[in-house]
């Protein structure tokens, strides 16, 4: 048995902890590389939109998250505020987005029919698309629906 050799248990323990430490180091390096390849783009849009066109656009997306909240009005004579909705989805067409498709989030004022902003996340380690191409594809997609 190993415990009968002088320092045998010590060297086995050192070998074991070296393997565990090496595996943890590799995992941390791998996860760091995956995170460092993220491109986050925020577009402040604030444009009026066609509600029917937006609904048709969203029907073609697999919405993963839909969130809504109501803002408070700062005017005494107005009650309530405006209703804001946020829609989040992952695009599906790998060819069109030149690799892993992005995650897109849009924020819409549904009471006054305004597209307020868009947030797009692209994993640049798994996609060859540039930020200019992302902008062009996203707004082209919106314009195609009206």
N, CA, C and O atoms as a GROMACS GRO file, in nm:
protein
  584
    1UNK      N    1   0.082  -0.119   0.000
    1UNK     CA    2   0.000   0.000   0.000
    1UNK      C    3   0.087   0.126   0.000
    1UNK      O    4   0.201   0.127   0.046
    2UNK      N    5   0.029   0.231  -0.052
    2UNK     CA    6   0.101   0.357  -0.070
    2UNK      C    7   0.136   0.423   0.062
    2UNK      O    8   0.237   0.492   0.072
    3UNK      N    9   0.054   0.403   0.163
    3UNK     CA   10   0.078   0.472   0.290
    3UNK      C   11   0.200   0.418   0.364
    3UNK      O   12   0.242   0.477   0.464
    4UNK      N   13   0.259   0.307   0.319
    4UNK     CA   14   0.378   0.253   0.385
    4UNK      C   15   0.506   0.320   0.336
    4UNK      O   16   0.608   0.313   0.403
    5UNK      N   17   0.502   0.386   0.219
    5UNK     CA   18   0.620   0.455   0.167
    5UNK      C   19   0.629   0.593   0.230
    5UNK      O   20   0.527   0.660   0.249
    6UNK      N   21   0.751   0.637   0.264
    6UNK     CA   22   0.765   0.772   0.320
    6UNK      C   23   0.717   0.875   0.217
    6UNK      O   24   0.756   0.871   0.100
    7UNK      N   25   0.635   0.964   0.261
    7UNK     CA   26   0.577   1.072   0.180
    7UNK      C   27   0.490   1.022   0.063
    7UNK      O   28   0.457   1.101  -0.026
    8UNK      N   29   0.452   0.897   0.061
    8UNK     CA   30   0.369   0.841  -0.047
    8UNK      C   31   0.232   0.907  -0.055
    8UNK      O   32   0.189   0.946  -0.163
    9UNK      N   33   0.164   0.919   0.059
    9UNK     CA   34   0.032   0.981   0.062
    9UNK      C   35   0.042   1.128   0.022
    9UNK      O   36  -0.045   1.181  -0.046
   10UNK      N   37   0.150   1.194   0.066
   10UNK     CA   38   0.170   1.334   0.030
   10UNK      C   39   0.177   1.352  -0.122
   10UNK      O   40   0.111   1.440  -0.177
   11UNK      N   41   0.257   1.269  -0.190
   11UNK     CA   42   0.273   1.283  -0.335
   11UNK      C   43   0.145   1.244  -0.411
   11UNK      O   44   0.114   1.304  -0.514
   12UNK      N   45   0.073   1.147  -0.362
   12UNK     CA   46  -0.055   1.112  -0.425
   12UNK      C   47  -0.153   1.228  -0.411
   12UNK      O   48  -0.222   1.264  -0.507
   13UNK      N   49  -0.159   1.288  -0.292
   13UNK     CA   50  -0.245   1.404  -0.272
   13UNK      C   51  -0.203   1.520  -0.361
   13UNK      O   52  -0.288   1.588  -0.419
   14UNK      N   53  -0.074   1.545  -0.372
   14UNK     CA   54  -0.026   1.654  -0.458
   14UNK      C   55  -0.062   1.629  -0.604
   14UNK      O   56  -0.101   1.722  -0.675
   15UNK      N   57  -0.049   1.505  -0.649
   15UNK     CA   58  -0.087   1.470  -0.786
   15UNK      C   59  -0.237   1.493  -0.807
   15UNK      O   60  -0.279   1.551  -0.907
   16UNK      N   61  -0.317   1.445  -0.711
   16UNK     CA   62  -0.462   1.463  -0.720
   16UNK      C   63  -0.499   1.611  -0.728
   16UNK      O   64  -0.576   1.650  -0.816
   17UNK      N   65  -0.448   1.692  -0.637
   17UNK     CA   66  -0.482   1.834  -0.636
   17UNK      C   67  -0.425   1.907  -0.758
   17UNK      O   68  -0.484   2.006  -0.804
   18UNK      N   69  -0.315   1.861  -0.810
   18UNK     CA   70  -0.263   1.918  -0.935
   18UNK      C   71  -0.357   1.893  -1.052
   18UNK      O   72  -0.380   1.981  -1.134
   19UNK      N   73  -0.413   1.771  -1.058
   19UNK     CA   74  -0.510   1.740  -1.164
   19UNK      C   75  -0.638   1.821  -1.149
   19UNK      O   76  -0.691   1.873  -1.247
   20UNK      N   77  -0.689   1.831  -1.027
   20UNK     CA   78  -0.810   1.910  -1.003
   20UNK      C   79  -0.785   2.057  -1.035
   20UNK      O   80  -0.868   2.122  -1.100
   21UNK      N   81  -0.672   2.111  -0.990
   21UNK     CA   82  -0.638   2.251  -1.018
   21UNK      C   83  -0.621   2.277  -1.167
   21UNK      O   84  -0.667   2.380  -1.217
   22UNK      N   85  -0.557   2.184  -1.238
   22UNK     CA   86  -0.540   2.199  -1.383
   22UNK      C   87  -0.673   2.197  -1.456
   22UNK      O   88  -0.694   2.274  -1.550
   23UNK      N   89  -0.764   2.109  -1.412
   23UNK     CA   90  -0.897   2.102  -1.475
   23UNK      C   91  -0.975   2.231  -1.449
   23UNK      O   92  -1.041   2.282  -1.539
   24UNK      N   93  -0.968   2.284  -1.328
   24UNK     CA   94  -1.036   2.410  -1.298
   24UNK      C   95  -0.978   2.526  -1.378
   24UNK      O   96  -1.052   2.613  -1.425
   25UNK      N   97  -0.847   2.528  -1.392
   25UNK     CA   98  -0.783   2.634  -1.470
   25UNK      C   99  -0.827   2.629  -1.616
   25UNK      O  100  -0.856   2.732  -1.676
   26UNK      N  101  -0.831   2.507  -1.672
   26UNK     CA  102  -0.875   2.492  -1.811
   26UNK      C  103  -1.020   2.539  -1.826
   26UNK      O  104  -1.052   2.610  -1.922
   27UNK      N  105  -1.107   2.500  -1.731
   27UNK     CA  106  -1.247   2.539  -1.737
   27UNK      C  107  -1.262   2.691  -1.729
   27UNK      O  108  -1.341   2.749  -1.804
   28UNK      N  109  -1.190   2.755  -1.641
   28UNK     CA  110  -1.198   2.901  -1.628
   28UNK      C  111  -1.147   2.971  -1.755
   28UNK      O  112  -1.205   3.070  -1.798
   29UNK      N  113  -1.039   2.920  -1.814
   29UNK     CA  114  -0.989   2.978  -1.940
   29UNK      C  115  -1.092   2.963  -2.052
   29UNK      O  116  -1.115   3.056  -2.129
   30UNK      N  117  -1.154   2.846  -2.060
   30UNK     CA  118  -1.254   2.820  -2.163
   30UNK      C  119  -1.374   2.914  -2.146
   30UNK      O  120  -1.419   2.974  -2.244
   31UNK      N  121  -1.426   2.925  -2.024
   31UNK     CA  122  -1.540   3.013  -2.001
   31UNK      C  123  -1.504   3.160  -2.025
   31UNK      O  124  -1.587   3.236  -2.075
   32UNK      N  125  -1.382   3.199  -1.991
   32UNK     CA  126  -1.338   3.336  -2.018
   32UNK      C  127  -1.333   3.367  -2.166
   32UNK      O  128  -1.369   3.477  -2.208
   33UNK      N  129  -1.290   3.271  -2.246
   33UNK     CA  130  -1.287   3.291  -2.391
   33UNK      C  131  -1.428   3.302  -2.448
   33UNK      O  132  -1.452   3.380  -2.540
   34UNK      N  133  -1.520   3.224  -2.395
   34UNK     CA  134  -1.658   3.230  -2.444
   34UNK      C  135  -1.721   3.365  -2.413
   34UNK      O  136  -1.793   3.420  -2.496
   35UNK      N  137  -1.696   3.419  -2.294
   35UNK     CA  138  -1.755   3.546  -2.254
   35UNK      C  139  -1.689   3.663  -2.327
   35UNK      O  140  -1.757   3.760  -2.361
   36UNK      N  141  -1.561   3.654  -2.352
   36UNK     CA  142  -1.491   3.767  -2.414
   36UNK      C  143  -1.532   3.790  -2.559
   36UNK      O  144  -1.501   3.894  -2.616
   37UNK      N  145  -1.601   3.695  -2.618
   37UNK     CA  146  -1.641   3.708  -2.757
   37UNK      C  147  -1.782   3.763  -2.774
   37UNK      O  148  -1.844   3.738  -2.876
   38UNK      N  149  -1.833   3.837  -2.677
   38UNK     CA  150  -1.969   3.889  -2.687
   38UNK      C  151  -1.968   4.034  -2.735
   38UNK      O  152  -1.892   4.118  -2.686
   39UNK      N  153  -2.054   4.062  -2.830
   39UNK     CA  154  -2.074   4.197  -2.881
   39UNK      C  155  -2.216   4.239  -2.842
   39UNK      O  156  -2.313   4.174  -2.881
   40UNK      N  157  -2.227   4.345  -2.767
   40UNK     CA  158  -2.358   4.395  -2.724
   40UNK      C  159  -2.382   4.530  -2.789
   40UNK      O  160  -2.301   4.622  -2.776
   41UNK      N  161  -2.494   4.542  -2.859
   41UNK     CA  162  -2.527   4.664  -2.932
   41UNK      C  163  -2.662   4.714  -2.882
   41UNK      O  164  -2.758   4.639  -2.875
   42UNK      N  165  -2.668   4.842  -2.848
   42UNK     CA  166  -2.793   4.904  -2.805
   42UNK      C  167  -2.827   5.015  -2.904
   42UNK      O  168  -2.746   5.104  -2.930
   43UNK      N  169  -2.946   5.008  -2.959
   43UNK     CA  170  -2.995   5.112  -3.049
   43UNK      C  171  -3.109   5.186  -2.981
   43UNK      O  172  -3.209   5.125  -2.943
   44UNK      N  173  -3.095   5.316  -2.966
   44UNK     CA  174  -3.204   5.399  -2.917
   44UNK      C  175  -3.281   5.445  -3.040
   44UNK      O  176  -3.228   5.521  -3.121
   45UNK      N  177  -3.404   5.399  -3.055
   45UNK     CA  178  -3.477   5.418  -3.180
   45UNK      C  179  -3.582   5.529  -3.169
   45UNK      O  180  -3.577   5.625  -3.246
   46UNK      N  181  -3.674   5.519  -3.076
   46UNK     CA  182  -3.779   5.618  -3.054
   46UNK      C  183  -3.851   5.659  -3.182
   46UNK      O  184  -3.860   5.778  -3.215
   47UNK      N  185  -3.903   5.561  -3.253
   47UNK     CA  186  -3.977   5.586  -3.378
   47UNK      C  187  -4.117   5.527  -3.366
   47UNK      O  188  -4.138   5.422  -3.306
   48UNK      N  189  -4.211   5.597  -3.426
   48UNK     CA  190  -4.347   5.546  -3.430
   48UNK      C  191  -4.350   5.422  -3.519
   48UNK      O  192  -4.276   5.412  -3.616
   49UNK      N  193  -4.437   5.328  -3.482
   49UNK     CA  194  -4.443   5.204  -3.560
   49UNK      C  195  -4.586   5.165  -3.589
   49UNK      O  196  -4.681   5.212  -3.526
   50UNK      N  197  -4.598   5.079  -3.688
   50UNK     CA  198  -4.728   5.022  -3.725
   50UNK      C  199  -4.751   4.900  -3.637
   50UNK      O  200  -4.676   4.803  -3.643
   51UNK      N  201  -4.854   4.906  -3.554
   51UNK     CA  202  -4.878   4.801  -3.455
   51UNK      C  203  -4.905   4.666  -3.522
   51UNK      O  204  -4.854   4.563  -3.475
   52UNK      N  205  -4.983   4.664  -3.629
   52UNK     CA  206  -5.011   4.538  -3.700
   52UNK      C  207  -4.884   4.479  -3.760
   52UNK      O  208  -4.864   4.358  -3.755
   53UNK      N  209  -4.799   4.564  -3.816
   53UNK     CA  210  -4.673   4.516  -3.873
   53UNK      C  211  -4.584   4.457  -3.765
   53UNK      O  212  -4.518   4.355  -3.785
   54UNK      N  213  -4.581   4.522  -3.649
   54UNK     CA  214  -4.501   4.470  -3.538
   54UNK      C  215  -4.553   4.334  -3.492
   54UNK      O  216  -4.475   4.242  -3.468
   55UNK      N  217  -4.685   4.321  -3.481
   55UNK     CA  218  -4.743   4.193  -3.440
   55UNK      C  219  -4.711   4.083  -3.540
   55UNK      O  220  -4.682   3.970  -3.501
   56UNK      N  221  -4.715   4.114  -3.669
   56UNK     CA  222  -4.678   4.016  -3.772
   56UNK      C  223  -4.530   3.979  -3.761
   56UNK      O  224  -4.492   3.863  -3.776
   57UNK      N  225  -4.448   4.078  -3.736
   57UNK     CA  226  -4.304   4.056  -3.718
   57UNK      C  227  -4.278   3.962  -3.600
   57UNK      O  228  -4.199   3.868  -3.610
   58UNK      N  229  -4.346   3.989  -3.490
   58UNK     CA  230  -4.325   3.908  -3.369
   58UNK      C  231  -4.384   3.768  -3.382
   58UNK      O  232  -4.338   3.676  -3.315
   59UNK      N  233  -4.487   3.750  -3.466
   59UNK     CA  234  -4.543   3.617  -3.488
   59UNK      C  235  -4.440   3.523  -3.548
   59UNK      O  236  -4.441   3.403  -3.520
   60UNK      N  237  -4.350   3.578  -3.630
   60UNK     CA  238  -4.249   3.496  -3.696
   60UNK      C  239  -4.128   3.467  -3.606
   60UNK      O  240  -4.037   3.394  -3.645
   61UNK      N  241  -4.127   3.522  -3.488
   61UNK     CA  242  -4.017   3.501  -3.393
   61UNK      C  243  -4.063   3.406  -3.283
   61UNK      O  244  -4.182   3.400  -3.250
   62UNK      N  245  -3.970   3.334  -3.228
   62UNK     CA  246  -4.001   3.248  -3.112
   62UNK      C  247  -3.968   3.328  -2.987
   62UNK      O  248  -3.856   3.324  -2.936
   63UNK      N  249  -4.068   3.401  -2.939
   63UNK     CA  250  -4.048   3.490  -2.824
   63UNK      C  251  -4.022   3.405  -2.700
   63UNK      O  252  -4.104   3.322  -2.661
   64UNK      N  253  -3.906   3.429  -2.637
   64UNK     CA  254  -3.871   3.356  -2.515
   64UNK      C  255  -3.916   3.429  -2.390
   64UNK      O  256  -3.949   3.368  -2.288
   65UNK      N  257  -3.918   3.560  -2.399
   65UNK     CA  258  -3.954   3.640  -2.282
   65UNK      C  259  -4.036   3.759  -2.327
   65UNK      O  260  -3.999   3.832  -2.418
   66UNK      N  261  -4.147   3.778  -2.261
   66UNK     CA  262  -4.230   3.897  -2.285
   66UNK      C  263  -4.258   3.958  -2.149
   66UNK      O  264  -4.316   3.894  -2.060
   67UNK      N  265  -4.217   4.081  -2.134
   67UNK     CA  266  -4.230   4.148  -2.005
   67UNK      C  267  -4.302   4.280  -2.029
   67UNK      O  268  -4.281   4.344  -2.132
   68UNK      N  269  -4.385   4.322  -1.935
   68UNK     CA  270  -4.448   4.453  -1.949
   68UNK      C  271  -4.458   4.521  -1.814
   68UNK      O  272  -4.466   4.457  -1.709
   69UNK      N  273  -4.458   4.652  -1.821
   69UNK     CA  274  -4.474   4.732  -1.701
   69UNK      C  275  -4.534   4.865  -1.740
   69UNK      O  276  -4.532   4.905  -1.856
   70UNK      N  277  -4.589   4.933  -1.641
   70UNK     CA  278  -4.653   5.061  -1.667
   70UNK      C  279  -4.574   5.170  -1.596
   70UNK      O  280  -4.543   5.158  -1.477
   71UNK      N  281  -4.542   5.274  -1.670
   71UNK     CA  282  -4.470   5.387  -1.610
   71UNK      C  283  -4.570   5.478  -1.541
   71UNK      O  284  -4.689   5.479  -1.575
   72UNK      N  285  -4.523   5.554  -1.447
   72UNK     CA  286  -4.610   5.649  -1.377
   72UNK      C  287  -4.614   5.781  -1.451
   72UNK      O  288  -4.514   5.825  -1.508
   73UNK      N  289  -4.730   5.842  -1.448
   73UNK     CA  290  -4.745   5.974  -1.508
   73UNK      C  291  -4.702   6.080  -1.407
   73UNK      O  292  -4.731   6.067  -1.288
   74UNK      N  293  -4.634   6.183  -1.454
   74UNK     CA  294  -4.590   6.291  -1.367
   74UNK      C  295  -4.689   6.408  -1.365
   74UNK      O  296  -4.668   6.508  -1.297
   75UNK      N  297  -4.798   6.392  -1.440
   75UNK     CA  298  -4.899   6.498  -1.446
   75UNK      C  299  -5.017   6.460  -1.357
   75UNK      O  300  -5.062   6.346  -1.357
   76UNK      N  301  -5.066   6.557  -1.283
   76UNK     CA  302  -5.177   6.530  -1.190
   76UNK      C  303  -5.305   6.494  -1.264
   76UNK      O  304  -5.381   6.408  -1.219
   77UNK      N  305  -5.328   6.560  -1.379
   77UNK     CA  306  -5.454   6.536  -1.449
   77UNK      C  307  -5.455   6.404  -1.526
   77UNK      O  308  -5.562   6.354  -1.563
   78UNK      N  309  -5.336   6.347  -1.552
   78UNK     CA  310  -5.329   6.218  -1.624
   78UNK      C  311  -5.311   6.106  -1.523
   78UNK      O  312  -5.222   6.110  -1.438
   79UNK      N  313  -5.395   6.008  -1.534
   79UNK     CA  314  -5.380   5.893  -1.446
   79UNK      C  315  -5.310   5.782  -1.523
   79UNK      O  316  -5.322   5.771  -1.646
   80UNK      N  317  -5.238   5.700  -1.451
   80UNK     CA  318  -5.170   5.588  -1.515
   80UNK      C  319  -5.034   5.629  -1.565
   80UNK      O  320  -4.951   5.676  -1.488
   81UNK      N  321  -5.011   5.613  -1.689
   81UNK     CA  322  -4.882   5.639  -1.751
   81UNK      C  323  -4.883   5.572  -1.887
   81UNK      O  324  -4.984   5.574  -1.956
   82UNK      N  325  -4.774   5.513  -1.924
   82UNK     CA  326  -4.768   5.443  -2.051
   82UNK      C  327  -4.728   5.298  -2.027
   82UNK      O  328  -4.659   5.267  -1.931
   83UNK      N  329  -4.773   5.211  -2.115
   83UNK     CA  330  -4.745   5.068  -2.101
   83UNK      C  331  -4.627   5.033  -2.191
   83UNK      O  332  -4.629   5.055  -2.312
   84UNK      N  333  -4.524   4.978  -2.129
   84UNK     CA  334  -4.402   4.939  -2.199
   84UNK      C  335  -4.394   4.787  -2.203
   84UNK      O  336  -4.417   4.721  -2.102
   85UNK      N  337  -4.363   4.732  -2.321
   85UNK     CA  338  -4.345   4.587  -2.335
   85UNK      C  339  -4.205   4.559  -2.387
   85UNK      O  340  -4.151   4.633  -2.470
   86UNK      N  341  -4.148   4.452  -2.336
   86UNK     CA  342  -4.015   4.408  -2.380
   86UNK      C  343  -4.029   4.266  -2.435
   86UNK      O  344  -4.085   4.178  -2.369
   87UNK      N  345  -3.977   4.243  -2.555
   87UNK     CA  346  -3.980   4.112  -2.619
   87UNK      C  347  -3.836   4.066  -2.641
   87UNK      O  348  -3.752   4.143  -2.688
   88UNK      N  349  -3.809   3.940  -2.608
   88UNK     CA  350  -3.674   3.885  -2.625
   88UNK      C  351  -3.684   3.752  -2.699
   88UNK      O  352  -3.770   3.669  -2.669
   89UNK      N  353  -3.595   3.733  -2.798
   89UNK     CA  354  -3.590   3.608  -2.872
   89UNK      C  355  -3.451   3.586  -2.928
   89UNK      O  356  -3.370   3.678  -2.936
   90UNK      N  357  -3.425   3.461  -2.968
   90UNK     CA  358  -3.302   3.425  -3.039
   90UNK      C  359  -3.337   3.407  -3.185
   90UNK      O  360  -3.432   3.335  -3.218
   91UNK      N  361  -3.262   3.470  -3.272
   91UNK     CA  362  -3.282   3.450  -3.415
   91UNK      C  363  -3.245   3.306  -3.449
   91UNK      O  364  -3.172   3.241  -3.374
   92UNK      N  365  -3.294   3.255  -3.564
   92UNK     CA  366  -3.273   3.113  -3.597
   92UNK      C  367  -3.184   3.088  -3.718
   92UNK      O  368  -3.122   2.983  -3.726
   93UNK      N  369  -3.177   3.181  -3.810
   93UNK     CA  370  -3.111   3.157  -3.939
   93UNK      C  371  -2.959   3.174  -3.927
   93UNK      O  372  -2.908   3.286  -3.931
   94UNK      N  373  -2.887   3.063  -3.914
   94UNK     CA  374  -2.741   3.067  -3.898
   94UNK      C  375  -2.672   3.120  -4.024
   94UNK      O  376  -2.570   3.190  -4.015
   95UNK      N  377  -2.727   3.089  -4.139
   95UNK     CA  378  -2.665   3.133  -4.264
   95UNK      C  379  -2.676   3.285  -4.279
   95UNK      O  380  -2.579   3.353  -4.315
   96UNK      N  381  -2.793   3.336  -4.252
   96UNK     CA  382  -2.817   3.481  -4.265
   96UNK      C  383  -2.730   3.562  -4.169
   96UNK      O  384  -2.679   3.668  -4.206
   97UNK      N  385  -2.713   3.511  -4.046
   97UNK     CA  386  -2.636   3.583  -3.944
   97UNK      C  387  -2.489   3.540  -3.942
   97UNK      O  388  -2.414   3.581  -3.853
   98UNK      N  389  -2.449   3.460  -4.040
   98UNK     CA  390  -2.308   3.420  -4.058
   98UNK      C  391  -2.248   3.355  -3.933
   98UNK      O  392  -2.140   3.391  -3.889
   99UNK      N  393  -2.321   3.259  -3.879
   99UNK     CA  394  -2.275   3.187  -3.760
   99UNK      C  395  -2.388   3.178  -3.660
   99UNK      O  396  -2.506   3.174  -3.697
  100UNK      N  397  -2.352   3.176  -3.532
  100UNK     CA  398  -2.455   3.167  -3.428
  100UNK      C  399  -2.541   3.293  -3.430
  100UNK      O  400  -2.488   3.404  -3.418
  101UNK      N  401  -2.671   3.278  -3.445
  101UNK     CA  402  -2.760   3.395  -3.451
  101UNK      C  403  -2.763   3.472  -3.319
  101UNK      O  404  -2.738   3.415  -3.213
  102UNK      N  405  -2.793   3.600  -3.326
  102UNK     CA  406  -2.793   3.682  -3.205
  102UNK      C  407  -2.920   3.667  -3.122
  102UNK      O  408  -3.020   3.612  -3.166
  103UNK      N  409  -2.912   3.719  -3.001
  103UNK     CA  410  -3.029   3.734  -2.914
  103UNK      C  411  -3.073   3.879  -2.928
  103UNK      O  412  -2.991   3.970  -2.918
  104UNK      N  413  -3.201   3.899  -2.952
  104UNK     CA  414  -3.254   4.035  -2.974
  104UNK      C  415  -3.361   4.065  -2.870
  104UNK      O  416  -3.444   3.980  -2.837
  105UNK      N  417  -3.356   4.188  -2.821
  105UNK     CA  418  -3.456   4.236  -2.726
  105UNK      C  419  -3.502   4.373  -2.775
  105UNK      O  420  -3.421   4.461  -2.802
  106UNK      N  421  -3.633   4.389  -2.787
  106UNK     CA  422  -3.687   4.520  -2.826
  106UNK      C  423  -3.779   4.570  -2.716
  106UNK      O  424  -3.844   4.491  -2.647
  107UNK      N  425  -3.784   4.700  -2.700
  107UNK     CA  426  -3.870   4.764  -2.601
  107UNK      C  427  -3.968   4.854  -2.676
  107UNK      O  428  -3.927   4.939  -2.755
  108UNK      N  429  -4.097   4.832  -2.651
  108UNK     CA  430  -4.202   4.899  -2.727
  108UNK      C  431  -4.299   4.968  -2.631
  108UNK      O  432  -4.339   4.911  -2.529
  109UNK      N  433  -4.336   5.090  -2.664
  109UNK     CA  434  -4.441   5.161  -2.594
  109UNK      C  435  -4.571   5.125  -2.667
  109UNK      O  436  -4.601   5.179  -2.774
  110UNK      N  437  -4.647   5.033  -2.609
  110UNK     CA  438  -4.766   4.983  -2.679
  110UNK      C  439  -4.883   5.080  -2.672
  110UNK      O  440  -4.976   5.071  -2.753
  111UNK      N  441  -4.881   5.171  -2.579
  111UNK     CA  442  -4.990   5.268  -2.569
  111UNK      C  443  -4.982   5.371  -2.681
  111UNK      O  444  -5.083   5.408  -2.740
  112UNK      N  445  -4.862   5.418  -2.710
  112UNK     CA  446  -4.844   5.521  -2.813
  112UNK      C  447  -4.779   5.467  -2.940
  112UNK      O  448  -4.747   5.544  -3.030
  113UNK      N  449  -4.759   5.336  -2.948
  113UNK     CA  450  -4.703   5.268  -3.066
  113UNK      C  451  -4.566   5.323  -3.107
  113UNK      O  452  -4.548   5.371  -3.219
  114UNK      N  453  -4.471   5.316  -3.015
  114UNK     CA  454  -4.334   5.358  -3.042
  114UNK      C  455  -4.238   5.243  -3.014
  114UNK      O  456  -4.249   5.174  -2.913
  115UNK      N  457  -4.144   5.225  -3.106
  115UNK     CA  458  -4.033   5.133  -3.082
  115UNK      C  459  -3.925   5.216  -3.014
  115UNK      O  460  -3.866   5.305  -3.075
  116UNK      N  461  -3.898   5.187  -2.888
  116UNK     CA  462  -3.809   5.271  -2.809
  116UNK      C  463  -3.662   5.234  -2.827
  116UNK      O  464  -3.578   5.321  -2.854
  117UNK      N  465  -3.630   5.105  -2.813
  117UNK     CA  466  -3.489   5.066  -2.828
  117UNK      C  467  -3.480   4.917  -2.860
  117UNK      O  468  -3.574   4.841  -2.843
  118UNK      N  469  -3.360   4.881  -2.907
  118UNK     CA  470  -3.329   4.741  -2.936
  118UNK      C  471  -3.194   4.709  -2.875
  118UNK      O  472  -3.102   4.791  -2.878
  119UNK      N  473  -3.183   4.590  -2.820
  119UNK     CA  474  -3.058   4.542  -2.762
  119UNK      C  475  -3.026   4.410  -2.830
  119UNK      O  476  -3.106   4.316  -2.825
  120UNK      N  477  -2.909   4.402  -2.893
  120UNK     CA  478  -2.871   4.283  -2.970
  120UNK      C  479  -2.738   4.231  -2.917
  120UNK      O  480  -2.641   4.305  -2.904
  121UNK      N  481  -2.736   4.100  -2.886
  121UNK     CA  482  -2.614   4.035  -2.838
  121UNK      C  483  -2.568   3.933  -2.940
  121UNK      O  484  -2.645   3.846  -2.981
  122UNK      N  485  -2.441   3.943  -2.980
  122UNK     CA  486  -2.384   3.852  -3.078
  122UNK      C  487  -2.260   3.788  -3.017
  122UNK      O  488  -2.177   3.857  -2.958
  123UNK      N  489  -2.249   3.656  -3.030
  123UNK     CA  490  -2.130   3.586  -2.985
  123UNK      C  491  -2.030   3.589  -3.100
  123UNK      O  492  -2.042   3.510  -3.194
  124UNK      N  493  -1.933   3.679  -3.094
  124UNK     CA  494  -1.838   3.696  -3.204
  124UNK      C  495  -1.741   3.579  -3.216
  124UNK      O  496  -1.676   3.563  -3.319
  125UNK      N  497  -1.731   3.498  -3.111
  125UNK     CA  498  -1.647   3.379  -3.121
  125UNK      C  499  -1.712   3.273  -3.210
  125UNK      O  500  -1.643   3.189  -3.267
  126UNK      N  501  -1.845   3.277  -3.222
  126UNK     CA  502  -1.918   3.177  -3.299
  126UNK      C  503  -1.989   3.237  -3.420
  126UNK      O  504  -2.065   3.167  -3.488
  127UNK      N  505  -1.965   3.364  -3.449
  127UNK     CA  506  -2.028   3.431  -3.562
  127UNK      C  507  -1.926   3.524  -3.628
  127UNK      O  508  -1.844   3.585  -3.560
  128UNK      N  509  -1.934   3.535  -3.760
  128UNK     CA  510  -1.840   3.620  -3.834
  128UNK      C  511  -1.900   3.755  -3.871
  128UNK      O  512  -1.841   3.829  -3.950
  129UNK      N  513  -2.015   3.787  -3.817
  129UNK     CA  514  -2.086   3.909  -3.856
  129UNK      C  515  -2.029   4.030  -3.782
  129UNK      O  516  -1.982   4.019  -3.669
  130UNK      N  517  -2.033   4.146  -3.848
  130UNK     CA  518  -1.985   4.270  -3.786
  130UNK      C  519  -2.103   4.349  -3.731
  130UNK      O  520  -2.219   4.319  -3.762
  131UNK      N  521  -2.074   4.449  -3.650
  131UNK     CA  522  -2.182   4.530  -3.592
  131UNK      C  523  -2.259   4.606  -3.700
  131UNK      O  524  -2.380   4.624  -3.688
  132UNK      N  525  -2.191   4.650  -3.805
  132UNK     CA  526  -2.261   4.718  -3.914
  132UNK      C  527  -2.358   4.624  -3.986
  132UNK      O  528  -2.469   4.664  -4.022
  133UNK      N  529  -2.314   4.500  -4.006
  133UNK     CA  530  -2.401   4.401  -4.071
  133UNK      C  531  -2.520   4.365  -3.982
  133UNK      O  532  -2.630   4.343  -4.031
  134UNK      N  533  -2.497   4.360  -3.852
  134UNK     CA  534  -2.606   4.334  -3.757
  134UNK      C  535  -2.711   4.443  -3.768
  134UNK      O  536  -2.830   4.416  -3.777
  135UNK      N  537  -2.665   4.567  -3.768
  135UNK     CA  538  -2.757   4.680  -3.778
  135UNK      C  539  -2.837   4.674  -3.909
  135UNK      O  540  -2.958   4.693  -3.910
  136UNK      N  541  -2.767   4.648  -4.018
  136UNK     CA  542  -2.832   4.642  -4.149
  136UNK      C  543  -2.937   4.531  -4.154
  136UNK      O  544  -3.049   4.553  -4.201
  137UNK      N  545  -2.902   4.411  -4.105
  137UNK     CA  546  -2.996   4.300  -4.108
  137UNK      C  547  -3.117   4.325  -4.018
  137UNK      O  548  -3.231   4.296  -4.057
  138UNK      N  549  -3.094   4.378  -3.900
  138UNK     CA  550  -3.203   4.401  -3.806
  138UNK      C  551  -3.302   4.503  -3.861
  138UNK      O  552  -3.423   4.479  -3.861
  139UNK      N  553  -3.251   4.618  -3.907
  139UNK     CA  554  -3.342   4.721  -3.957
  139UNK      C  555  -3.404   4.684  -4.091
  139UNK      O  556  -3.516   4.727  -4.120
  140UNK      N  557  -3.336   4.606  -4.171
  140UNK     CA  558  -3.393   4.557  -4.295
  140UNK      C  559  -3.511   4.464  -4.264
  140UNK      O  560  -3.616   4.470  -4.329
  141UNK      N  561  -3.492   4.380  -4.163
  141UNK     CA  562  -3.599   4.289  -4.120
  141UNK      C  563  -3.721   4.367  -4.074
  141UNK      O  564  -3.834   4.334  -4.110
  142UNK      N  565  -3.699   4.471  -3.994
  142UNK     CA  566  -3.811   4.554  -3.947
  142UNK      C  567  -3.881   4.624  -4.064
  142UNK      O  568  -4.004   4.628  -4.070
  143UNK      N  569  -3.802   4.678  -4.156
  143UNK     CA  570  -3.860   4.749  -4.271
  143UNK      C  571  -3.938   4.655  -4.363
  143UNK      O  572  -4.037   4.697  -4.424
  144UNK      N  573  -3.894   4.529  -4.373
  144UNK     CA  574  -3.966   4.432  -4.457
  144UNK      C  575  -4.108   4.407  -4.407
  144UNK      O  576  -4.197   4.375  -4.485
  145UNK      N  577  -4.127   4.422  -4.277
  145UNK     CA  578  -4.261   4.401  -4.220
  145UNK      C  579  -4.342   4.530  -4.216
  145UNK      O  580  -4.461   4.528  -4.182
  146UNK      N  581  -4.280   4.641  -4.251
  146UNK     CA  582  -4.353   4.767  -4.259
  146UNK      C  583  -4.329   4.851  -4.138
  146UNK      O  584  -4.383   4.962  -4.128
   0.00000   0.00000   0.00000
